[in-house]
Each structure stands twice: as C-alpha cells, then as structure tokens.
Amino acid sequence: MAMIEIEGMEFYAFHGHFEVEKVAGNRFLVNLKIDTDCSKAGQSDRLEDTLDYQKAYLAVKEEMAIPSNLLEHVVQRIITRLKAEFPEIRKVAVKVSKMNPPMGGPIEKVSLSMEG
C-alpha cells in the first residue's frame, strides 16, 4: 500500500455561515492523503495503473466551487466524490483550511480534517 499526498491546493471560494463570507469569499487550502495500492504502477511506470493526481485535483476543484455553509459539508463532499470516482482508494483524509477567517481578531486559519 502507499500514501499519495496532494498538499497545498489553493482555492478562492465562498464557503461560510456569514453573509460576508458568501459574498466576499476567502482563500482556502486543501490537503489530501490517499491510501491506495501503487504496486502495479511501481512495476509498469504507466499512469493507467495508478490514481491520476490531476483528476483528483480537478474533482477537489469542482467541489470547492460549490458554496457551502460549513467546512464539514465541503470536506464530506470531497471525500464522497473521491471515493466514488476512484474505487481504488482504500481511505482518504481531507483537510480544508480557511485562511484569515472573519472571527473578530487575527487568526491565521481554521481547519477541518476528516477521513473516510
């Protein structure tokens, strides 16, 4: 088994409970940890024999473009989408961070991680 990590994907999106977040948007970072079998690709050196990182990125990008009130909803949608599109995924961990959240003071980020 192997752990594929796609780290530091950056998106501008409109997730949040407050109206200002829905209108102004914010910067988000997304990290994935994907547990899958890479042994065939290790032998063949063929993209067809592994999880295509580009397709995984595009799935995350599409999910990030759909506004949600809660990070919990965003993360669960990403997990559900990745597992549906890539049946070879045994487990996936997703972390979404909202940068500089509007919480009344200086905060670098707030993050939510889930595994499925």
C-alpha positions in Angstrom: 0.0 0.0 0.0 1.0 3.6 -0.5 0.0 7.0 0.7 -0.4 9.6 -2.1 -0.4 13.2 -0.7 -1.5 16.2 -2.6 -0.7 19.2 -0.5 -1.3 22.9 -0.5 -4.0 23.1 -3.2 -5.2 26.7 -3.0 -8.7 27.9 -4.0 -10.7 31.1 -3.7 -14.2 30.0 -2.7 -17.4 31.2 -1.0 -17.9 28.9 2.0 -19.1 30.2 5.3 -22.1 30.8 7.5 -21.9 34.6 7.4 -23.2 36.7 4.5 -19.9 38.5 4.1 -18.2 35.1 3.5 -20.8 34.2 0.9 -20.3 37.5 -0.9 -16.6 38.3 -0.5 -15.2 34.8 -0.4 -12.0 33.7 1.1 -8.8 31.8 0.4 -8.8 28.0 1.2 -6.0 25.4 1.3 -6.8 21.7 0.8 -4.6 18.7 1.6 -5.3 15.1 0.7 -3.8 11.8 1.9 -5.0 8.9 -0.2 -4.3 5.3 0.8 -4.2 3.2 -2.3 -2.3 0.3 -3.9 0.6 1.7 -6.1 2.4 -1.6 -6.6 1.2 -2.2 -10.2 2.3 1.4 -11.2 5.6 0.8 -9.5 6.3 -2.0 -11.8 4.7 -0.7 -15.0 5.5 3.0 -14.9 2.1 3.7 -16.5 -0.4 6.3 -15.5 -3.2 3.9 -16.2 -2.0 1.7 -13.3 -2.3 4.4 -10.6 -4.6 7.1 -9.3 -4.3 10.1 -11.6 -3.3 13.0 -9.4 -4.6 15.5 -12.0 -8.1 14.0 -12.0 -8.1 14.0 -8.2 -7.2 17.7 -8.2 -9.9 18.6 -10.7 -12.5 16.7 -8.5 -11.5 18.8 -5.5 -11.5 22.0 -7.5 -15.1 21.3 -8.7 -16.3 20.6 -5.1 -14.6 23.7 -3.8 -16.5 25.8 -6.4 -19.8 24.7 -4.8 -20.6 27.2 -1.9 -21.4 25.6 1.5 -22.2 27.0 4.9 -19.8 24.7 6.7 -16.4 23.2 6.2 -17.8 19.9 7.4 -20.0 19.8 4.4 -17.3 20.7 2.0 -14.9 18.1 3.4 -17.6 15.3 3.3 -18.5 16.2 -0.3 -14.8 15.9 -1.3 -14.5 12.5 0.4 -17.7 11.2 -1.2 -16.6 12.4 -4.6 -13.1 11.0 -4.5 -14.3 7.6 -3.3 -17.0 7.5 -6.0 -14.6 8.4 -8.8 -11.6 6.4 -7.6 -12.7 2.9 -6.4 -9.1 2.0 -5.8 -9.0 4.4 -2.8 -9.0 2.4 0.4 -9.1 5.5 2.6 -8.8 9.2 2.1 -8.1 12.0 4.6 -9.1 15.6 3.6 -8.1 18.8 5.4 -9.6 22.1 4.4 -8.3 25.3 5.9 -10.0 28.7 5.7 -7.3 31.4 5.8 -7.8 34.5 7.8 -11.4 33.7 8.9 -13.6 36.6 10.0 -13.8 35.8 13.7 -13.1 39.2 15.2 -9.4 39.0 15.6 -6.2 37.9 13.8 -6.3 34.2 13.1 -4.1 32.5 10.6 -6.6 29.8 9.7 -9.2 27.4 10.9 -9.0 23.9 9.6 -11.2 20.8 9.5 -9.9 17.3 8.8 -12.0 14.2 8.2 -11.2 10.7 7.0 -13.4 8.3 5.0 
